[in-house]
Amino acid sequence: MRDGGGGGGGGGGSGGGDVYWRRRMSVLIAVLVVVAVVAWACSSGGDGPQPSSSADSSASASPTADPLLAGLRTLALGTATPTPTPSPTPKTSPSLRGERAGEPCDEADLVLSLQGKQDVYAGGAWPNFLVSLVNTGPVMCRADVGPRAMEIRITSGEDRIWSTSDCVSGGAAEFRELERGVPFVRSLDWDRRRSTDDCRSDRPVALPGTYVVVARMGKLKSLKGVFHLR
């Protein structure tokens, strides 16, 4: 009885070991199948619809196909959705805008500004102004910053007192290359005398009072600056 019991126990132990290893191999094979199916689904799904291979057709048509593998494959295909690749945002290049380095500046790309050194000038002190021109376009461009093209004008009410465009000899063109974002700056002094087109030497001195200065360039116009002469 003991020997029979021992033999039965030994057979049970050997059978239990075989069952254990079969289960381990089944789990391992199932994991490998899931990984392979998921990888296949990702690679085929990213390239759009693909024709079914003969192996896939035979597997789906064969009545002896393993339902477990079929279910795993269906699950993998349903969950492994490929992540769409975002399309790059189109950027407008200078060539698409028709702009090339060194061409005349577009007024829409220019910013003109003017700043006075102070608000009140005592007797004898010359008012001083800083004029700046900035290119905001995508490429370097050329602009005429001469006294006629970039005019600084001083007025008092409706009275035109002084202008850089008065009494200018020759063409007076002065072209400068403007790099993007690098301002062209000009410092300008006013001698407190009126200017005229006829270039008279006996220019009258401006009276004490309130004056307005502004920079102009084509259709561009800076903000007005107000100052006082004492």
DRENZALUM-807533 format. One record per residue: x, y, z of N, C-alpha, C, O in turn. Coordinates in steps of 0.2 Angstrom, whole numbers, plus 5000, padded with zeros to 4 digits. Example, Ala and Ser with C-alpha at 12.3 -4.5 7.8 and 13.67 -1.06 7.14 Angstrom:
506649725039506249785039506649845039507149835042506449895035506849955036506450005039506750065040
This chain:
500449945000500050005000500450065000500350114996500950065004501450125005501750134998501850184996502050074995502350084989501950104983502150144979501350084983500850104978500650174979500650214974500650194986500450264987501050314985500950364982501650284986502250324984502350324977502550384974502150274973502250274966501750324963501850364958501150324966500650374964500850444965500750484961501150454971501350524972501950544967501950594965502350494966502950514961502650524954502850574951502150484952501850504945501450564946501450604941501150584951500750644952501250704952501150754949501850694955502350744955502650764948502750814946502750704944503050714937502550744933502650784929501850724934501350754930501250824931501050864927501250844938501250914940501750954937501651014935502350924937502950964934502750984926502951034924502550924923502450944916501850994915501951034910501350984919500851034918501051104920500951154916501551114925501751174926502151214921502151264919502651164918503051194912502651214906502751254902502151164905501651184899501351254900501251294895501051264906500751324908501251384907501051434904501851374909502351424908502551444901502551504899502551384897502751394890502151434886502251474882501551414889500951444885500851514887500751554882501051534893501051604895501551644891501451694888502151614890502751644886502551654879502651704876502251604876502051604869501551654868501551694863501051664873500451714872500751784872500551824869501251794877501551864877501951874871501851934868502351824868502651844862502251854856502351894852501651824856501151834851500851904851500851934846500651924857500451984858500852044856500752084853501552034858502052084856502152084849502152144846502152024846502252024838501652054835501752094830501052044837500452064834500452144835500252174830500552164841500552244842501052274837500852324834501652244837502152274833501952274825502052324822501652224823501352214816500852264815500852294810500452274820499852324819500052394818499852434814500552414823500852474822501252494816501152544813501652444814501952454807501552454801501652494797501052424801500552414795500052474796499852504791499852494802499352544802499652614800499252654798500252624802500552694800500652704793500652764791500652654788500752664781500152654777500152654771499552654781498852654777498652584776499052534778498152574773497852504772498352464768498552484763498452404770498952354766498552294764498052274768498652264758498352204756498552144761499052144763498052104762498152044767498551994764498551984758499051974768499551924765499151854765498651844768499451804762499151734761499151704768498651664769499651714772499551684779498951714783498651674786498851784782498251804786497651784783497151764787497651774776496951744773496851674775496251654777497351634775497251564777497151564784496751514786497451604789497251594796496551614797496251584801496251664794495651684795495151644792494551634795495351604786494851564783494851494786494351454786495451474789495451404792495051394798495051434802494651344798494251334804494651304810494351304815495251284808495651264814496051314817496451294821496051374815496351434818496251434825495651424827496751454829496651454836496251514838496451574836495651514841495251564843495551614848495451674848496051594852496351634857496851684853496851744854497251654848497651704844497251754840497451804839496751724837496251774833496051824838495951884836495851814844495551864848496151914850495951974851496751884852497251934854497451974848497552034849497451954842497551994836497052044835497252104834496452024836495852074835495952134841495852194839496152114847496152154852496752204851496752264852497352174848497952214847497752264841497952324842497452244836497252294830496752344833496752404830496352334838495852384840496152434845495952484845496752414848496952454853497652494851497752544853497952464846498652494844498452544838498652524833498252594840498052654835498752694834498952724839498952694828499552734827499452804828498952834827499952834831499952914833500052954827500652944824499652994825499753034819500353084819500453114825500753084814501353134814501053204813500853214807501153254817500953314816501353344810501953344809500953374805501253414799501553474801501353514805502153484799502553554801502153614799501853614793502153664803501853724802502253764796502853774796501853784791502153814785502453884787502053924791503053894785503353964787503454004780503653974775503254064781503354104775504054134774504354174779504354104769505054124768505154194764504654214761505654224765505754284761505654274753505354324750505854224751505754204744505054204742504754224736504554174746503854174745503554244745503054254742503854284749503554354750503854394744503654454744504254374740504554414735505054464737505254514734505354454743505854494746506554464746506654404747507054504743507754484743508154534747508054594747508754514750509154564753509454614749509654604743509454674751509654734747509154774743509354824740508554744743508054784739507754844743507854844749507454884740507154944744506654924749506254874748506654954755506254934760505554944759505354994755505154904761504354914761504154954767504354944772503755014765503555054771503255014776503255034782502854964774502554924779502954894784502754874790503654884783504154854787504554904791504954884795504454964790504855014793504455044799503855064799504855064804504555104810504955164811505555154812504655224811504955284812504755314818504155324820505255344822505155374828505655434830506155434827505355474834505755534836505755544843505155544846506255574846506255584853506655644854507255654852506355694858506755754860507155744866507055704870507755784866508255774872507955804878508055774884507555854878507155884884506555924882506455934876506155944886505555974885505556054885505256084881506056084888506156154889506856174888507356134890506956224883507656244881507756314883507356354881508156324888508256394890508556434884508756414879508556504885508856544879509556534877509956524881509656524871510256504868510456434867510856414863510056384870510156314870509756284864509256304862510156244860509856224854509456154855509756114858508856154853508456084854508856034850509056044845508855974853509155914850508655854850508255844854508655824844508155764843508555704840509055714837508255644842508555584840507955554836507455544838508155534829507755504825507955434823508555424822507555384824507755314823507255284818506655304817507555244814507155204808507355134809507955114809506855084810506955014811506654974806506054984804507054924803506754884798506454814802506854784805505854804801505554744804505454694799505154634801505654694793505554644788505954584789506454594793505954534785506254474786506954474784507454434786507154524779507854524776508054604776507754644778508754604775509054674775508754714769508654684764508654774770508354814764508754884764509054904769508654924759508954984758508455044759507855034756508655094762508155154763508555214762509055224764508155264759508455334759508355374765507755384766508855394769508755434775509055504774509155534779509055524768509255594767508755644769508255624771508955704769508555764773507855774769507455794772507855754763507155764759506755694760506155704762507055644760506655574760506455564768505855544769506855584773506655574780506655644783507255664785506155674782506055754784505955754792505555724794506255804795506055824802505855894801506155944799505255904804504855974803504655994809504355964814504756064810504556094817504056144815504056184810503456144818502956194817502756224824502856204829502356284823502056314829501356334827501256384823500856294829500156304826500156284819500356224817499956334815499856324808500556344804500556344798500956374808501556404805502156354804502356324809502356344798502956304797503556334799503756384795503956314804504556354806505156324803505556374800505256264803505956234800505856164798505456124800506256144793506256084790506856064787507256104784507056004787507755974785507655974777508255974774507055974774507055974767507156044764507156054758507156094768507256164765508056174763508456154767508156204758508756234756509256174756509856174759509056114752509556054751509856064745509456064740510456054744510856054738510855984735510955934738510855984728510955924725510355874726509855894728510455814725509955754726509855744733509255734735510355754737510355744744510055674746509855664752510155624742509955554743510455524747511055534746510255484752510755454757510455384759510055374763510655334755510455264756510855224761511455234761510455194765510755154771510455084771509855074769510955034772510654964773510454954780510754964785509854934780509454924787509454844788509054814785509754824793509754754795509054744799508854794802508754684799508154674803508354684810508754664813507954734813507954744820508554794823508554804829508954814818509554854820509354934818509254944812509254974823508955044821509555084818510055084820509355124813509755184811509555244815508955264815510055274818509855334823510255394820510855384819509955444820510255514818510055564824509555574826510655594826510555654831510555714827510955724822510055764829509955824825509855884829509455884834510255934828510155994832509756054828509856054822509356094831509056144828509356214830509356224836509556254826509856314828509456374830509656434831508756354831508256404833508056454828507856514830508256444822508056494816507556464811507556404811507256504808506756484803507156454797507756484796506856414793507156394787506656404781506056414782506956414775506556434769506856394763507356374763506456394758506656364752507156404748507556374744507156464749507656504745508356514748508756554745508456484753509156474756509356544758509956564757508956584761509156654763509656654769509656604773510156694769510656694774510356734781510656724786509856774780509656814785509056784788508456814788509056724790508556684793508356714800508756714804507656724801507456754807507556704813507456644812507656724819507656684825506956664827506556714827506856604829506156584832506056614838506456624842505456634839505256664846505156614851504956564850505156634858505056594863504256574862503856604860504156504864503456484864503456404863503956374865502956374862502856304861502856284854502556314850503256224853503356204846503156124846503256094851503056104840502956034839503456014833503556044828503755954835504255924830503955854828503655814832504055834822503855774819504255744814504555794810504355684813504755654807504355624802503855594804504455634796504055604790504455574786505055584784504255514783504555474778504055444773503755394775503955474768503355444763502755454767502555504769502355394768501755394771501855384779501355384783502455374781502655354788502655424792502855474789502455424798502455484802502555464809502255424812503055494812503155484820502655514824502255554822502655494830502255534835502555604836503155614835502055654838502255724838502655734845502455704850503155774845503555794851503455864852503455904848503255884858503155954860503655974865503855944869503956034863504456064867504356144868503956174864504756174872504656244873505256284873505756254875505256344870505856384869505756444874505256474875506256454878506256504883506656564880506756614884
